[in-house]
Amino acid sequence: MLTASSRQRDFPSLTDRTYLNTAAEGISPPAVHEALAAYSSDRLLGFDGRKKHEEHARALKRRVGKFFGLTEGEVSMCSCSSEAYNLACLALNAKEGDEVVVNDLDYPAGVTPWMSASCPATVKIWRNREGALHVEDLIPLLGSRTRLVQTSLVSYYNGFLLPLRPFLEAVRKGSPALVAVDVTQALGRIPLDLDDVDLIISSTHKWVLGSHGGGLVGVPARRAGQWTAPAGGWFNFREPFASDRFDRLPEVLPGAASFAVGMPNYAAIYAVGAALEYLDGVGVAAIEACSRPLVAECLEELRRLPVQVITPGSAEESAGIVAFRHADSERLAAALHSAGIHVMYTDGRIRVSIHGYNTSENVRAFLRVLKEVL
């Protein structure tokens, strides 16, 4: 995807290190830093800078819409994916007897709002088998009371890539449920086809290469009435300063717009907009084509070593994450880091993530050091 010179230009901080931890934090290209500087400059204009802020916000919605397969009006941004899911919980307004299905490969942000005391729905767990979610195991959990099925497209835990079409077909056939999909570990890394998904959520500081402080939300117009968060605020209301505002609650803007309850994080909007523009210019399909052979090499070699690979399937069935365990994973991770190999160690597992700025030498350096330590 990148030549030696363009990689040096776009990601100079990667010159002397092997960074394989994008699933936790992405490395931003200079365009993102320039966008943050532009925000700071526009901020110095005071209220006159607001017009420029709003222009960037509209441009971001258009870009996100392109990635999500939605229009500008079907997209908004809040502060993080956790906020988005809590607002989604308000919008769902589950009652006693309702059921929500989550899975045990999902990130806490998409699971915990439905398990909280404020949500009376019964939560059912779609459990993985050998690191993969099987649609046949989901079907018995679905029924007439299922209000929502929540999942990540790519699991943060082991990189499992959900077969989205069979999953959607099973949900539509077996229940009247809405479907929410977290694409945090997919957006910017693999091409997306999110048609027929009812709620799309993503963070902005991982594969997107943007900044913290952003939660991207997509709600197709056909589902706006079902995903309108009844939250207090002002930015999410149609006429927040109407003369009778103390006599009645203002009308909430429908759909995605209801998830932006207060003053937008314009700094993050500038940064994420620049990051998505960069990724769009490179092409996510090019990123996937460049990265998939590296994932395949990593998986193949790890399966020859005395470690427990917990990423299921082949490189074609995964995105950018490869995860494994070892009896002494913590020591392995420390040794890798000491050698300048940046991976994630948590909960007894080591997670390697491969993006478009990674090279075959990065993967080989990781494997070389790992074999030496083993």
C-alpha positions in Angstrom: 0.0 0.0 0.0 2.8 2.4 0.9 6.2 2.8 -0.7 9.2 3.2 1.6 9.2 7.0 0.9 5.4 7.4 1.4 5.5 5.4 4.6 8.3 7.6 5.9 6.3 10.7 4.9 2.9 9.6 6.3 4.0 7.7 9.4 7.5 8.9 10.4 7.1 7.7 13.9 7.1 4.1 12.7 10.6 4.3 11.2 12.4 2.7 14.0 9.8 0.5 15.6 7.4 -2.4 14.9 4.0 -1.2 15.8 1.4 -4.0 15.9 -1.2 -2.5 18.3 -3.6 -0.5 16.1 -6.6 -2.4 17.6 -5.9 -0.3 20.7 -4.5 2.9 19.3 -4.0 3.9 15.7 -1.0 6.0 14.4 -2.3 9.2 12.8 -0.9 10.6 9.6 0.4 14.2 9.5 -3.0 15.3 7.9 -4.6 14.6 11.3 -2.1 16.7 13.2 -2.6 19.5 10.6 -6.3 19.3 11.0 -6.0 19.7 14.8 -3.8 22.7 14.2 -6.4 24.1 11.8 -9.0 23.6 14.5 -6.9 25.5 17.0 -6.5 28.3 14.5 -10.2 28.5 13.8 -10.9 28.4 17.5 -9.0 31.7 18.0 -11.7 33.3 15.9 -14.1 32.9 18.8 -17.7 32.7 17.7 -16.7 33.6 14.1 -14.9 30.3 14.0 -18.2 28.4 14.5 -19.1 28.6 10.8 -15.8 26.8 10.0 -16.4 24.2 12.7 -19.9 23.5 11.2 -18.5 23.1 7.7 -16.0 20.5 9.0 -18.9 18.7 10.8 -21.0 18.5 7.6 -18.0 17.2 5.7 -17.3 14.6 8.3 -20.9 13.4 8.1 -20.6 13.0 4.3 -17.4 11.0 4.7 -18.8 8.8 7.4 -21.9 8.3 5.3 -19.8 7.1 2.4 -18.1 4.5 4.6 -21.4 3.4 6.2 -23.4 3.4 3.1 -25.7 6.2 4.5 -26.5 9.8 3.7 -25.1 12.8 5.6 -28.5 13.2 7.4 -28.3 9.6 8.7 -25.0 10.2 10.5 -23.9 12.0 13.6 -21.2 12.0 16.2 -21.1 11.9 20.0 -18.2 11.6 22.4 -17.4 7.9 22.3 -19.0 4.5 21.5 -19.9 4.0 25.1 -22.0 7.2 25.1 -23.6 6.1 21.8 -24.7 2.7 23.3 -26.1 4.3 26.5 -28.2 6.7 24.3 -29.2 3.7 22.2 -30.4 2.0 25.4 -32.6 5.0 26.1 -34.0 4.9 22.6 -34.8 1.2 22.8 -36.8 1.8 26.0 -37.0 -1.9 26.8 -39.7 -3.2 29.0 -40.1 -6.2 31.3 -40.3 -9.3 29.2 -38.2 -7.8 26.3 -35.0 -9.6 25.4 -31.7 -8.4 24.1 -29.1 -10.7 22.7 -25.4 -9.9 23.1 -22.3 -12.2 22.6 -19.2 -13.1 24.7 -16.8 -11.8 22.0 -18.1 -8.3 22.2 -16.6 -5.2 23.8 -18.1 -4.0 27.1 -19.4 -0.8 25.6 -21.9 -2.7 23.5 -22.9 -5.2 26.2 -23.1 -3.4 29.6 -25.8 -0.8 28.9 -28.3 -3.7 28.4 -27.2 -5.4 31.6 -27.5 -2.4 33.8 -30.2 -2.1 36.5 -31.9 0.7 34.4 -32.6 -1.7 31.6 -35.3 -4.2 32.5 -34.8 -6.4 29.4 -33.6 -10.0 29.8 -30.1 -10.4 28.3 -29.3 -13.6 26.5 -25.7 -14.5 25.7 -24.7 -15.8 22.3 -21.7 -17.8 23.2 -18.7 -18.5 21.0 -17.4 -22.0 20.2 -13.6 -22.2 19.7 -13.4 -18.4 19.2 -16.1 -18.1 16.6 -19.8 -17.2 16.7 -22.0 -19.7 14.9 -25.3 -18.5 13.5 -26.9 -21.9 14.4 -26.2 -21.1 18.0 -28.0 -17.7 17.7 -31.2 -19.0 16.2 -32.6 -20.6 19.5 -32.0 -17.3 21.3 -34.3 -15.4 19.0 -38.1 -15.1 19.3 -41.0 -12.8 19.3 -39.7 -10.9 22.4 -36.3 -10.2 21.0 -36.0 -6.4 20.7 -32.3 -6.1 19.8 -29.3 -8.2 18.7 -26.0 -6.4 19.4 -22.7 -7.4 18.0 -19.3 -6.2 16.8 -18.5 -6.9 13.2 -14.9 -7.7 14.3 -14.2 -8.9 17.8 -11.7 -6.9 19.8 -10.9 -10.1 21.7 -9.6 -12.3 19.0 -10.3 -10.7 15.6 -13.3 -13.0 14.7 -15.0 -11.5 11.6 -18.8 -12.0 11.8 -20.4 -13.4 8.6 -22.8 -10.5 8.4 -25.2 -11.6 5.7 -26.1 -15.0 7.3 -26.3 -13.3 10.7 -28.8 -10.7 9.4 -30.8 -13.3 7.6 -31.1 -15.4 10.8 -32.2 -12.4 12.9 -34.8 -11.2 10.3 -36.2 -14.7 10.0 -36.3 -15.5 13.7 -37.5 -12.3 15.4 -38.7 -8.7 15.0 -35.4 -7.5 16.5 -33.3 -4.4 15.6 -29.7 -5.1 14.8 -26.9 -2.9 16.2 -23.3 -3.4 14.9 -20.1 -2.0 16.3 -17.6 -1.5 13.5 -14.8 -0.1 15.6 -12.4 -2.9 14.8 -13.4 -2.8 11.1 -13.8 0.8 9.9 -10.8 1.9 8.0 -9.4 -1.6 7.8 -11.8 -3.7 5.7 -14.5 -2.7 3.2 -17.9 -2.5 4.7 -21.3 -3.6 3.5 -23.7 -2.6 6.2 -27.0 -2.7 4.2 -29.9 -3.8 6.5 -28.1 -2.9 9.7 -30.3 -0.7 11.9 -27.7 1.0 14.1 -24.0 1.5 13.3 -21.5 2.7 15.9 -17.8 3.2 15.9 -15.0 4.8 17.9 -12.5 7.0 16.1 -9.0 6.4 17.5 -8.1 2.9 16.3 -8.1 1.7 12.6 -9.7 5.1 11.6 -6.4 6.8 12.7 -8.3 9.8 14.1 -8.4 11.0 17.6 -10.1 10.3 20.9 -13.4 12.0 21.7 -15.5 10.7 18.9 -18.3 8.2 18.6 -19.7 7.8 15.1 -23.4 6.9 14.8 -25.3 5.8 11.8 -29.1 5.3 11.7 -30.8 4.6 8.3 -33.8 6.8 7.8 -36.1 3.8 7.8 -35.2 3.3 11.5 -35.0 6.9 12.7 -38.2 6.5 14.7 -36.9 3.5 16.6 -33.5 5.0 17.3 -34.4 8.4 18.6 -32.7 8.9 22.0 -35.0 10.8 24.5 -32.1 12.5 26.2 -31.8 16.0 27.6 -29.5 18.5 26.0 -30.0 21.1 23.4 -28.1 20.2 20.2 -30.4 17.2 19.8 -33.6 19.4 19.9 -35.4 21.0 17.0 -36.1 24.3 18.8 -34.2 24.2 22.1 -34.6 27.9 22.8 -38.3 28.2 21.8 -40.3 30.7 23.9 -42.4 27.9 25.5 -39.4 25.7 26.3 -40.2 25.8 30.1 -43.7 24.6 29.4 -42.9 21.5 27.3 -39.9 19.5 26.3 -38.7 20.5 22.8 -39.0 18.1 20.0 -36.1 15.7 19.7 -34.4 15.4 16.3 -35.0 11.9 15.0 -32.5 9.2 14.4 -28.8 9.8 14.4 -29.2 13.5 15.2 -30.6 12.6 18.6 -27.3 11.0 19.6 -25.5 14.4 19.4 -27.0 15.9 22.6 -24.6 18.8 23.2 -21.8 20.9 21.7 -19.9 18.7 19.3 -16.3 17.9 19.9 -15.1 20.0 17.0 -11.4 19.1 17.6 -12.2 15.4 17.1 -14.4 16.3 14.1 -11.5 18.0 12.4 -9.1 15.1 13.2 -11.5 12.3 12.2 -12.5 14.1 9.0 -8.8 14.3 8.0 -8.2 10.7 8.9 -11.1 9.4 6.9 -10.1 11.6 3.9 -6.6 10.0 4.1 -8.0 6.5 4.3 -10.4 7.2 1.4 -7.5 8.5 -0.7 -5.6 5.3 -0.1 -8.6 3.1 -0.4 -9.8 0.6 2.2 -9.8 -2.2 -0.4 -6.1 -1.5 -1.0 -5.4 -1.6 2.8 -7.1 -5.0 3.0 -5.3 -6.3 -0.1 -2.0 -5.2 1.4 -2.6 -6.4 4.9 -4.3 -9.8 4.4 -1.1 -11.6 3.3 0.6 -10.3 6.4 -2.3 -11.6 8.6 -2.0 -15.0 6.8 1.7 -15.2 7.4 1.3 -14.3 11.1 -1.5 -16.9 11.6 0.4 -19.6 9.8 3.6 -19.2 11.7 1.9 -18.8 15.1 0.1 -22.1 14.6 3.5 -23.8 14.2 4.7 -22.5 17.6 3.9 -23.7 21.1 1.2 -21.1 21.7 -2.6 -21.3 21.7 -4.0 -19.3 18.8 -7.4 -18.0 19.7 -8.2 -16.3 16.4 -10.4 -18.8 14.4 -10.3 -19.5 10.7 -8.1 -18.3 8.0 -6.9 -14.8 7.0 -9.9 -14.6 4.6 -12.2 -15.1 7.6 -10.6 -12.4 9.8 -9.7 -8.8 9.7 -6.6 -7.3 11.2 -6.4 -9.0 14.6 -4.5 -12.1 15.6 -4.6 -13.3 19.2 -2.9 -16.1 21.1 -2.2 -17.3 24.7 0.8 -18.9 26.3 1.4 -20.0 29.9 3.8 -17.1 30.3 2.1 -14.5 28.0 3.0 -11.6 30.3 6.7 -12.4 30.1 6.5 -12.9 26.3 4.8 -9.5 25.9 7.4 -7.8 28.1 10.2 -9.3 26.0 8.6 -8.3 22.8 8.2 -4.7 24.0 11.8 -4.6 25.2 12.8 -5.5 21.6 10.7 -2.7 20.2 7.8 -4.9 19.1 4.5 -3.2 20.2 1.6 -5.6 20.8 -1.2 -5.7 23.3 -1.1 -7.9 26.4 -4.3 -8.2 28.5 -6.3 -10.9 30.3 -3.6 -13.5 29.6 -3.6 -13.1 25.9 -1.4 -11.3 23.4 -3.1 -9.5 20.5 -1.3 -8.5 17.3 -3.0 -6.1 14.9 -1.9 -5.4 11.4 -2.9 -2.3 9.4 -2.0 -0.9 6.1 1.1 0.9 7.4 2.6 -2.4 8.6 5.1 -4.3 6.4 6.2 -7.9 6.0 9.4 -7.0 7.9 7.2 -5.9 10.9 5.5 -9.3 11.0 8.8 -11.2 10.6 10.5 -9.1 13.3 7.6 -10.0 15.6 7.8 -13.7 14.8 11.6 -13.7 15.0 11.7 -12.2 18.5 8.8 -14.4 19.7 10.6 -17.5 18.5 13.8 -16.5 20.3 11.9 -15.8 23.6 10.0 -19.1 23.3 
